[in-house]
Amino acid sequence: MLYSVEQVAEQLGLHVRTIRNYVRDGRLKAVRIGKQYRISREDLEAFTGLPAAEADLDGRHVEVSSIVQVDAIDRAGADRISTHLHAAVNQGGLGRLRVETAYDEDRGTLKVIILGEPEVTADLLRTIGLLAKA
C-alpha cells in the first residue's frame, strides 16, 4: 500500500512541507507518481522505526476531548502535574495527543485540556488522577 504525503504528515503530526523536504533530502524513501510522492508502508516504518498505524492512514480517526479540573491545588502541585504531563507527551510514542494546562492562582485550580486518541487519553487521565492525589 502506498500513502500520500498528506496522509504521512497527518500520521506523524508534521507539516506536509516537512514530509516533502524529508523525501527530497532522501531521508524518507518515496516514489514519484505524476506530480505526487507516494510512500510505502515499509519505507514509513523504516523511517519512524515504528509500525505504521493502518487505521490512521485510511482516513478514519477517532479523537477524544477532555477537560480535567483539579481543585484546591497550589502552584507547586500544579507545576508538578503540568511538567509530568508535558514530559510524557513530548517523550513521544503516545500517538496523537495534545495537552494544555492552565493554573488559576486566585481559585487554586488547575485545568488540563487533552485532545487525543481514546486509549492514550484514558491512560493520561489515570495518570492525572494519581498525580492529583499525591
Residue pairs with C-beta under 8 A, 6 or more apart in sequence:
1 40
1 41
2 31
2 33
2 38
2 39
2 40
3 11
3 38
3 39
3 40
3 41
3 44
3 52
3 57
4 36
4 37
4 38
4 39
5 16
5 19
5 20
5 23
5 30
5 36
5 37
5 39
6 16
7 57
7 59
8 19
8 28
8 39
8 44
8 57
9 15
9 16
9 18
9 19
10 56
10 57
10 61
11 44
11 52
11 53
11 56
11 57
12 19
12 48
13 96
19 28
20 37
22 28
22 47
23 29
23 30
23 37
23 39
27 47
28 39
28 43
28 44
28 47
29 39
29 40
29 43
29 46
29 47
30 37
30 38
30 39
30 43
31 37
31 38
31 39
31 40
32 38
41 52
44 52
45 51
45 52
50 93
53 95
55 61
56 96
61 96
62 117
62 118
63 96
63 115
63 116
63 117
63 118
64 114
64 115
64 116
64 117
64 118
64 121
65 113
65 114
65 115
66 112
66 113
66 114
66 115
66 121
66 125
67 111
67 112
67 113
67 114
68 111
68 112
68 114
68 125
68 128
69 109
69 110
69 111
69 112
70 77
70 78
70 81
70 109
70 110
70 111
70 112
70 128
70 132
71 107
71 108
71 109
72 108
72 109
73 81
73 103
73 108
73 109
73 110
73 132
74 108
75 103
75 105
77 110
78 101
78 103
78 110
79 103
80 131
81 101
81 110
81 112
81 128
81 131
81 132
82 101
82 103
82 110
82 112
84 127
84 131
85 99
85 101
85 112
85 124
85 127
85 128
86 99
86 101
88 94
88 124
88 127
89 97
89 98
89 99
94 116
94 120
94 124
95 116
95 117
95 119
95 120
96 116
96 117
96 120
97 114
97 115
97 116
97 117
97 120
97 121
97 124
98 114
98 115
98 116
99 112
99 113
99 114
99 115
99 124
100 112
100 113
101 110
101 111
101 112
101 113
102 110
102 111
102 113
103 109
103 110
103 111
104 110
104 111
112 128
114 121
114 124
114 125
116 124
